[in-house]
Amino acid sequence: MKTRVPGLLILLALSLSAFAIAPDDVATADIRKLVDVKSIRGAKGAKRVVVPGYRVIFTTRSKVVANAEDWLGGVGGGRSSGAKASMEVVLGNVQFADLQAIADAAYADFLDELKAGGIDVVPLETIKSSAAFQKMKMTGSTAEQPYTKRSRDKKTDYIVVSPSAIPLWFSNFDGDISDQGMSQTNIRAVMTMARELDALALFPIMHVDFATLGGSGGKFARRASVTAKAAIYANPAYTLFYIANEKGGAFARMTDGIGVEGDPGDFVTADHASNAAFIDSMQKIGIDFGPVKSKKNMVLQTNRDNFRSLALDALGGTNEAFRRGLQEAQK
């Protein structure tokens, strides 16, 4: 079904174009083409692992802009002679408890995946009692004040959630999403922990997205349009598998997103959404968008049960991919 809004083309059907693989296909995929295994060759020969962190990034808002500069038709060319279209999509009808439950279940699945693969996992109690873990700098995030971030180009908002059992922390490896800047305090602590516990440290970061955005236009176009497609998937842009030992750290990238077909909810224009309830729910998880009234803003009125199920399927597939990548690197 398509809904036309002046200047916009909103595609409400679920799209699988954001990813190239479904969770059920991970087991038979060529793991070296799905995970950049060569980047984590430091895992070779590792006998057991510690998991001091498992971070899940949830996209809560994204913006796309398209420009039609019409260089052939406009006097002198340039943006002033063409059209422009923009749109924001926002995740609606979610609470922090929903995101926390997803992070908790995905973390438990990751540990089960490692153990089922015959990998020896150091108990979390041992990790948290280690001298190295005690020296780590945590974000101090809570359910009442979760950790949020806006991208450098101000087009995307995120909330980052750690499992209930592990305080949220970042290292300088985590780039723009991190609160550490160039500080090496935490990465050094993880390297020390690996030596202290005689184990390879794993601390993945996962990125769950709820929509794919696209735009058309360019120097020679007269029209500009933007599209939004509902899709719950593990976004490869910020899904990274970090490892560390006493010699240093490294990470493997995903080459494709992982997601599943399903109905996460309905996209509606913001002026048709329940704005008061929507804004209140987002403020409770640390995102303040102000009034959401423009027809250019699309709200995913999330079916919370479906969102949780789809997110966990995508994360479960990613957990399996990382486990397979680790085992390949251990050889």
N, C-alpha and C positions, 0 to 999 in steps of 0.2 A: 504494500500500500504506500502511496506517495501523498504527502501533504505539501501543497505549494504555499509559500509565504513570500511576499514581494522581495525579490533580490536573493532568495534562498531556495535551495532544493533539499528538503529533508527526507532522507531515505529511512523509513522506520523498520524495514525488514532486517533481521539478523544477518550479518555478513561474516563469512569466514575468510575474507580477503586479508584480514589483519594477521593471520597466521597460516602456516603451511602444514601443520601437523596436529593431529588430535592425540589426546593422552593414550588412547588404546594402541596407537601406532608407535609409541616410543620404544616399546620392547623390541621391535624388529627393525627400527631405523638404524642406519649407519651412524653410530654414535660419534665418530670422528667428523662427520659432516654436520651434526646437530650441536655438538659441544666442542669448543676449541681446546681439545685435550692437550695438544702440544704445549699450551701455555702453562699447564700445571704439571709439567714433568717432574717438578720437585716432590710430587707424591710417590714417585717410584720407590718401591720397597717398603712403604709405610705399613706397619703391622696393626696399628690401632689409631683411633681418632678421638679428638675432643671437639665438642660443638658449643663454644662459649657464646654464640650469638646466632640468631635467625631472624632477619628483619623483613617485614612485608610492607612495601610501599603501595598505597592505594591512591590512584588518581581520583580527585574529587571535582576538578574543573579543568576544562581545556578550551582553548580558543583557536580558531582558524581564520585566516584573512587571505583573500585572493584579490589581486589587482589586475585590471585589464588596461594596459597603457595605450593601446590603439596608436602605435607609432606610425602606422600607414595612413590612418584617417585623421589624426589630430594635427593641428598646426604646430610644427616643431616637435611633436611627439611628447613622450613623458607621461607620468602618472596623472597629471592634471587634465589630460585629454581623454582619459578612460574611466571605466567604472570600477567600483570597489564593493566587495561583499565580505561580510564577517559574521561570525556566529560563535557563541559560547555554548558548551554542553556541560551540564552540572549533574552530579550524582545526587539523587534525592531519596528520601524515605529510608535513610540508614541511620543507625545509632552506633556510638563507639562500641557498645557491647557486641554488635554484629561483627564488627571488624576484629575485635579481640578474640571472639570465638573462632573466626577463620584462622587467625594467626596461631592460636593454640592448637587447633586440629591439624594444621599444615605442619607445624613443628613436630608434633607427635608422629605424624605420618613419615616425616623425613627420618626420624630416629628409627622407626620400624623398618623403613626401606633399607637403611644401612645395615641393620642387624639381620634382616632377611637375606641380604647379600653376603652374609658371612663376615661382616666387618665388625671388629671389636670396638665398642663405643664406651668411653669413660663416663661413669655416672655424673649427672649434673651436680650432685652434692659434693663430689670430689673436686669438680671444677670451681665451684663457688667458694670452697674453703681453701683454695690454693692462694699462695702469697701473691702471685701475679694478678689474679682476678681482683684481689682486694685493692690493687693499685690503679685499676681502670677508672676512667672518668665517664660517668653515666650522664645521660641527658636530664634525668630527673622528671621525665614525662609521666603523667598520670592520666586516668580516665577523664578527670575533670580538666586537665590541661595537657592534652596530647601534643605530640611533636608534629608540627606542620611546617611546610616549606613551600615557597613559590619559586618557580623556575626563573633563571636569570633574565629571560625575555618576557617574563610576567604573563605568559600565556597558559601556564599550567600550575595547578595547586595540588599538593600532595599531603597525605597524612601517613606517618610511618608508625607501625605497630610491632612490638616485640611480644613473644609469648609471655603469659602472666608470670611464669617462673623465672624469667631472665630480664633484668633491667635493660632498657634500650641504650645502646652505645654505638658510636661510629668511630672510624679511623680516618686518617688523612687519605686513605685509598678511596673513600666514598664520595669524593668530589663535591659537587654543589649541594648534594643532599645532606652532607655532613655538617656537624657543628664544631668540628675539630680544626678546620683550616689546614695549615701545614704541620700542626702538632703531631709528633710521632709517639706520644705517650701511650695510646692504646695499642698501636701496632707493635710497639716494643714489648708491651705487657703480654700480648698474645704470643709473640715469639718466645718470650721467657717461659710462658705457660707450657708451650710445646716441649721445651727442654725439661721443665720441672716435672711434667707428667709423662714424658717420653712418648709423645703421641703427635700426630699431625693435626693441626687445628683447622677446622672447617667453620666458616661463618658466612653463609650465603646471604644475598639480599635479593628478594623477589619483588616484581613489579606487576600488580594487578590493575589492568585498565578496563574501562567499561564501554568505550566507544572508539571507533576509528574515524578520523576526520580527513577530508580531502578538499582541494580547491582547484579551480581551473581559471585560466587567465593568461597573462604574459604580455610581452612587449607588443605583439601584433594582434591581440584579441580585442574585440570591442565589448565583450560581455565578461562578467566575472560571476562565478557561482561557487558555493561551498556545500559540502555534503557531510552528514553525520550518520553513522551506522552503529547500531547497538551490538556490542560484542564483548563478552567477558573472556579475557585471555591473559596469559602471562606475557607481558610486553618485553621483547628482547632488548629494548633500549636500556633498561636498567635492571635486568635479571642477570646477576653475576655470581659465580661460584668462587669464593675466596678460599685460599689455603695459606697456611703459614707453618714454618718450622723454625728452628733456632737460627737458620741461615738467612731467612727473609720470607717475603710473601709474594703471592702471585694470584691471578684470577683468570678464569675461563669465561668467555662470553657464550651466550646462546646465539645461534645463527638464525633461528626462526622462533616466532611466538608459538605458544601452545594454548589451545582453547577448545571449547566444545560448543556444539549447537545446543540451543535452549532459549528459553524466554526469560530474560532478566527483568522485564518490565516494559512499560510503554513510554516512548518519548512524547512529550507534549510541549507546546509552546509555554513559556513561563507565565504568560498572562492567563493561561488556562490551568495552571498548577495551583495547588493550595499554598500560596506564597507564605502566609503567616506560619503555618506548620512546617513548611520546608525550611524557611530561614531559621526558625527556632531549633530545628533538629541539627542543622549544620553548625550553628553557633555553639551547640553543646559539644561538638567534636572539634572546635577550634577554628572553623572556617566562617568568616564573616563577609558575605558578598554584598551586604546592603540590600536595598529593594531590588527584587527580581521581577521586572515588569515588561521588559522589551520582548517583542516577538522574535528577536534574534537570539534570545536565550532559550535553549531547549533543556528541559528537565527530564531525566530518566526517573519516572515514578517507579522505583524499584520494587519488585516482588522480593521481599527480604529472604524468604526461604529459598527461592530459586537463585538469587544472587549468591547466597552462601554455598549452595550445592555446586553451582557452576564455577565459582572461584576455587573451591576445594578440588574439583576435578582438574582444573588447569594447573593448580599448584602441585597436585599429586603427580601429574605427568612430568612436571618440571623436576620434582624430587627424584623421580625415577631416572630422568635423563642425567641429573647430576651424579646419582649413585653409579650409573653405568659409566659415565665419564671418569669418575674417580677410579673405578676398578680397571679401566683401560690404562689410566695413567700409572697405576700401581705396578703394572707388569714390567 
